[in-house]
Amino acid sequence: MIKFIQYGCGKMSSYTVEYAKDCKMELVGAVDINPDIVGKDFYGVKVTHASEFENLLKSTNPDIVIVETMSLLSDLDEVLTICASNGVNAITTCEEAFYPSVSNPVLTEKIDKLAKENNCTITGTGYQDAFWGNLITTLAGATHGITKIKGSSSYNVEDYGIALAEVHGAGLTLEEFDEKIASADKISKKERDELINSGKYTPSYMWNVVPWIADKMGLHLTDMTQVCVPLTHDEDIDSSTLGMTVKAGNATGMSAIVTGKTEEGVTIEAECIGKVYAPGEVDTNDWTVEGQPTTRFVVSEPDTVRLTCATIVNRIPDVIAAESGFVPTSRMGELKSLR
């Protein structure tokens, strides 16, 4: 039986834990920082404060830690470093962790080195593993003479918590969005590289997806660009996640388009749209592989949250079996359902 600790007991964790237990995995600990739930029961275990995480790790000796908290690798530095230093596998829904070497190489290298020294594996996965990754590369495998891969996916930031909503600029005025979000891409390539190497770059989710696709397909990226633009609505929208009303004309979120060029002549262009949904809006996932033949596929109204949680559970055996280090799932084979 695989033993796991659930790190982060927020909106998505209930699905993840239920799916894991249904696959005969054993929950041996839970961790959070929210004073309203620390010390309370969580699926038969007591929620431990994050400050006691390393002690919990040593006393329970889990096979893996599931980390469902923040979106940026820098926010997970402490928890992933503790896992790697103690030789415990970790899998996270942190979007940057999907392919982090292109946005925070210094921290990625640090965690990779520790994981190799202590014989464990760290990786990032989630909805993108299947719907922005494996589905795309499978279609590419049925195509001759590919010239371009183009995709667009949208999701409601209300479903994921405040950290994700804030990364998308939800609730900001347009002036604030330009200063805090868009300005990061109004720089030269040299300036961006310096920002990336300093660990202070804020990537959109597709910044880490485009190189994942390239890696899986054996393509070699020569350049990547990113453009983030605010999205607005003509009426006020209440956001329970932000705890505010997003005023008409302010940013409900953003569209981020990442374009990657490769040595092989294949262009990869991927857009993610994350925002507070207006009434009637739903998740979408729309991709096209241009070549012989050109193929388009559209997933109508994917249940992005539960698909993310099922993916993370289904990847656990792959992580345990993988080589040591910070290993992207592009090197772990195809996803398989455990149940």
matplotlib code that plots the C-alpha trace (Angstrom):
import matplotlib.pyplot as plt

x = [0.0, 1.3, 1.4, 1.0, 0.9, -1.5, 0.2, -2.5, -6.1, -7.9, -10.5, -9.0, -7.7, -10.9, -11.1, -7.4, -7.6, -10.9, -9.4, -6.2, -8.0, -10.2, -7.0, -6.0, -3.5, -3.1, -3.3, -0.8, -0.7, -2.2, -0.6, -1.8, -1.3, -4.9, -5.6, -9.3, -8.3, -5.0, -5.6, -9.0, -9.8, -9.1, -10.1, -9.1, -5.8, -5.2, -4.1, -0.6, 0.8, 3.3, 6.0, 5.9, 6.0, 9.5, 8.8, 5.6, 7.6, 10.1, 7.5, 5.2, 7.7, 5.4, 6.1, 5.1, 3.8, 1.0, 1.5, -1.6, -0.9, 0.7, 1.3, 5.0, 8.0, 9.5, 6.4, 7.2, 10.9, 10.7, 8.3, 10.0, 13.5, 12.4, 11.0, 14.2, 16.5, 14.7, 14.5, 10.7, 9.0, 6.8, 4.2, 2.6, -0.1, 2.1, 1.8, 5.4, 6.7, 5.3, 8.6, 10.4, 13.9, 12.7, 11.4, 13.4, 16.5, 18.5, 15.8, 15.0, 18.7, 18.9, 16.0, 17.1, 20.5, 19.1, 16.6, 19.4, 21.6, 18.8, 17.3, 13.8, 11.7, 10.0, 7.6, 4.6, 1.5, -2.2, -4.8, -2.1, -0.4, -3.2, -5.1, -2.2, 0.4, -0.2, -3.3, -1.3, 1.7, -0.5, -2.2, 1.2, 2.2, -0.5, 0.5, 3.1, 5.0, 3.9, 4.3, 2.4, 0.7, -1.8, -3.9, -6.2, -7.7, -9.8, -10.6, -12.4, -10.0, -12.8, -12.3, -8.7, -8.2, -6.8, -3.2, -4.1, -6.6, -4.0, -1.4, -3.9, -4.4, -8.0, -9.5, -6.8, -7.5, -6.1, -3.3, -2.4, -2.5, -0.1, 2.3, 2.2, 1.5, 2.0, 5.2, 7.1, 6.9, 7.6, 11.4, 14.1, 15.2, 18.4, 16.4, 14.0, 16.9, 18.4, 15.0, 14.6, 18.1, 17.4, 14.3, 12.0, 10.2, 6.5, 5.6, 2.1, 1.1, 1.8, 5.4, 6.0, 3.8, 5.4, 8.8, 7.1, 5.5, 8.8, 10.6, 8.1, 8.3, 12.1, 12.0, 14.6, 13.4, 15.3, 13.1, 10.0, 7.9, 5.0, 2.3, -0.3, -3.4, -6.1, -9.7, -12.7, -16.4, -19.0, -20.8, -19.7, -18.8, -18.8, -15.8, -16.0, -12.3, -11.1, -13.7, -14.6, -16.7, -14.7, -15.9, -16.9, -13.9, -11.4, -9.4, -11.4, -8.2, -5.9, -5.1, -1.5, -0.1, 3.3, 5.0, 7.9, 10.1, 12.1, 15.1, 12.9, 10.7, 7.6, 6.0, 4.1, 1.6, -0.4, -2.9, -4.3, -7.3, -7.8, -10.5, -13.5, -16.3, -19.4, -22.7, -22.9, -19.1, -17.6, -14.2, -12.9, -9.9, -9.2, -6.1, -5.0, -2.0, -1.2, 0.3, -0.7, -3.5, -4.4, -6.4, -8.4, -9.9, -12.2, -13.0, -16.3, -16.7, -14.0, -14.2, -10.8, -10.6, -11.4, -9.4, -6.4, -7.0, -7.4, -4.2, -2.1, -3.2, -2.7, 0.8, 1.9, 3.2, 5.1, 6.8, 7.8, 9.2, 11.0, 14.7, 15.8, 15.8, 13.3, 11.8, 9.1, 6.2, 7.2, 9.8, 7.5, 5.5, 1.7, -0.9, -2.7, -5.8, -5.3, -9.0]
y = [0.0, 3.4, 5.8, 9.6, 12.9, 15.5, 18.9, 21.6, 20.8, 23.4, 23.3, 20.5, 18.2, 16.4, 15.0, 14.0, 12.2, 10.4, 9.2, 8.1, 6.2, 4.6, 3.4, 1.7, 4.4, 5.2, 8.8, 9.1, 12.8, 16.2, 19.6, 23.2, 26.7, 27.7, 28.1, 27.2, 23.7, 23.0, 20.4, 19.3, 15.9, 15.4, 12.0, 10.3, 12.2, 15.4, 18.4, 19.4, 22.9, 23.4, 24.4, 20.7, 19.2, 17.7, 16.1, 14.6, 13.3, 11.5, 10.0, 8.7, 7.7, 8.2, 7.0, 10.3, 13.8, 15.4, 19.1, 21.2, 24.8, 27.5, 28.1, 29.2, 27.1, 29.7, 29.3, 25.6, 25.9, 24.9, 22.0, 20.5, 21.0, 19.2, 16.3, 16.1, 16.4, 13.5, 11.3, 11.4, 11.6, 14.6, 15.3, 18.8, 20.6, 23.7, 24.8, 26.1, 22.7, 21.1, 22.0, 24.5, 24.6, 27.2, 29.7, 29.1, 27.1, 27.8, 26.5, 23.6, 22.6, 22.9, 20.6, 18.2, 17.9, 17.1, 14.6, 12.8, 12.7, 11.3, 9.0, 10.4, 12.1, 15.4, 16.3, 18.5, 17.4, 18.0, 18.8, 20.0, 16.6, 15.1, 17.9, 20.2, 17.5, 13.8, 14.4, 16.8, 14.7, 11.6, 13.6, 14.7, 11.1, 10.6, 13.5, 13.9, 17.2, 19.1, 22.9, 24.2, 23.2, 25.7, 25.5, 27.4, 26.5, 28.3, 27.7, 29.5, 30.8, 30.5, 26.8, 26.8, 29.3, 32.8, 32.1, 31.1, 34.0, 36.5, 35.1, 35.8, 39.4, 38.9, 41.9, 44.4, 47.6, 47.7, 50.0, 47.6, 44.7, 46.5, 47.2, 43.9, 41.3, 42.6, 44.6, 41.3, 40.7, 44.2, 43.6, 42.3, 38.7, 39.5, 41.1, 38.2, 35.7, 37.7, 37.7, 33.9, 33.2, 35.4, 33.3, 36.3, 35.6, 35.0, 32.6, 32.0, 28.3, 27.8, 29.0, 25.6, 23.7, 24.6, 23.2, 20.1, 19.4, 20.0, 17.7, 14.9, 15.3, 15.5, 19.0, 21.7, 25.1, 28.1, 30.9, 31.6, 34.7, 35.4, 38.0, 38.5, 40.7, 41.5, 40.2, 42.3, 42.1, 44.8, 44.0, 43.6, 39.9, 38.6, 36.5, 34.3, 33.3, 36.9, 38.0, 41.0, 42.2, 42.6, 45.9, 46.2, 47.1, 45.8, 42.6, 39.4, 37.5, 37.2, 35.6, 34.5, 33.4, 31.6, 31.0, 28.7, 28.3, 25.1, 24.0, 21.5, 24.3, 23.5, 26.4, 25.7, 28.4, 27.9, 30.2, 29.8, 31.9, 32.1, 34.4, 34.8, 33.5, 35.5, 33.6, 31.0, 30.8, 27.3, 25.6, 24.9, 23.1, 23.6, 22.4, 22.1, 20.1, 21.6, 19.2, 16.3, 16.0, 19.0, 17.8, 19.8, 18.5, 20.3, 19.1, 20.6, 21.7, 19.6, 19.2, 20.7, 20.4, 16.8, 15.9, 17.5, 15.5, 12.2, 12.9, 13.6, 10.3, 8.3, 9.7, 8.5, 5.1, 6.7, 9.1, 6.3, 4.2, 7.2, 8.1, 10.3, 14.1, 16.8, 14.8, 16.2, 13.9, 14.2, 11.6, 9.2, 7.7, 7.9, 8.4, 5.3, 5.1, 3.2, 2.4]
z = [0.0, -1.0, 2.0, 1.3, 3.1, 1.8, 1.9, 1.4, 2.5, 0.4, -2.4, -4.4, -1.8, -1.0, -4.5, -4.5, -1.2, -2.1, -5.4, -3.7, -1.0, -3.6, -5.2, -1.9, -0.9, 2.8, 4.0, 6.9, 7.4, 6.4, 6.4, 6.1, 7.5, 7.8, 11.6, 11.0, 10.0, 11.8, 14.5, 13.0, 11.5, 7.8, 6.4, 9.7, 10.4, 12.3, 10.2, 11.1, 10.8, 8.0, 10.6, 11.8, 8.3, 8.6, 11.9, 10.4, 7.4, 9.7, 11.9, 9.2, 6.5, 3.5, 0.0, -1.5, -0.6, -2.6, -2.6, -3.6, -2.6, -4.8, -8.5, -8.4, -7.7, -5.4, -3.1, -2.8, -2.2, 1.5, 1.2, -1.9, -0.3, 2.8, 0.7, -1.4, 1.6, 3.4, 0.3, 0.0, -3.4, -4.1, -6.7, -7.0, -8.9, -8.9, -12.5, -12.8, -11.6, -14.8, -16.5, -14.2, -15.7, -18.2, -15.6, -12.4, -13.4, -10.2, -7.8, -10.1, -10.1, -6.3, -5.8, -8.5, -6.9, -3.5, -4.9, -6.8, -3.7, -1.6, -4.3, -4.7, -7.4, -7.6, -10.3, -11.3, -13.0, -13.3, -16.0, -18.3, -18.3, -20.2, -21.9, -22.8, -23.1, -23.8, -26.0, -28.1, -28.6, -29.3, -32.1, -33.4, -33.5, -36.1, -38.3, -41.0, -41.7, -38.7, -39.1, -36.1, -32.9, -31.6, -28.5, -26.2, -22.9, -20.4, -16.7, -13.9, -11.3, -8.7, -8.7, -7.5, -4.7, -4.2, -5.1, -8.7, -9.0, -8.0, -10.4, -13.2, -12.1, -11.2, -9.5, -10.5, -12.3, -15.8, -14.6, -11.8, -14.3, -16.6, -13.7, -11.9, -14.7, -18.2, -17.5, -17.0, -20.8, -22.0, -21.7, -24.0, -24.2, -22.3, -19.5, -19.4, -19.2, -16.4, -14.6, -15.1, -13.8, -10.7, -9.9, -10.1, -13.4, -13.2, -16.0, -17.4, -17.2, -20.9, -20.5, -18.8, -21.2, -24.5, -23.5, -22.1, -25.5, -27.2, -24.8, -25.3, -29.1, -29.2, -30.5, -29.6, -28.7, -30.0, -28.7, -26.6, -26.1, -23.8, -24.0, -21.2, -21.7, -19.2, -19.7, -18.6, -18.3, -18.9, -15.6, -12.0, -11.0, -7.5, -6.6, -3.5, -3.9, -3.9, -1.4, -3.5, -6.4, -9.6, -11.0, -14.6, -16.7, -14.2, -14.9, -14.3, -15.2, -18.2, -21.5, -21.8, -25.2, -25.4, -28.7, -29.1, -32.1, -32.7, -34.7, -36.5, -37.9, -35.8, -34.0, -30.7, -29.8, -26.6, -24.9, -21.4, -20.3, -16.6, -15.2, -12.9, -15.0, -15.8, -15.8, -18.6, -19.2, -19.1, -19.4, -22.9, -24.4, -28.2, -30.0, -33.6, -35.0, -38.4, -40.9, -43.1, -42.2, -40.0, -37.0, -34.5, -31.3, -28.8, -25.3, -24.3, -20.7, -19.2, -15.4, -15.0, -11.2, -10.9, -14.0, -12.3, -9.1, -10.9, -12.9, -9.8, -8.2, -11.5, -11.8, -8.3, -9.4, -12.2, -9.8, -7.4, -10.3, -12.0, -11.9, -9.1, -9.5, -10.6, -13.5, -15.7, -16.6, -20.3, -19.4, -17.5, -20.3, -20.9, -18.2, -17.1, -14.9, -11.7, -11.3]

ax = plt.figure().add_subplot(projection="3d")
ax.plot(x, y, z, "-o")
ax.set_aspect("equal")
plt.show()
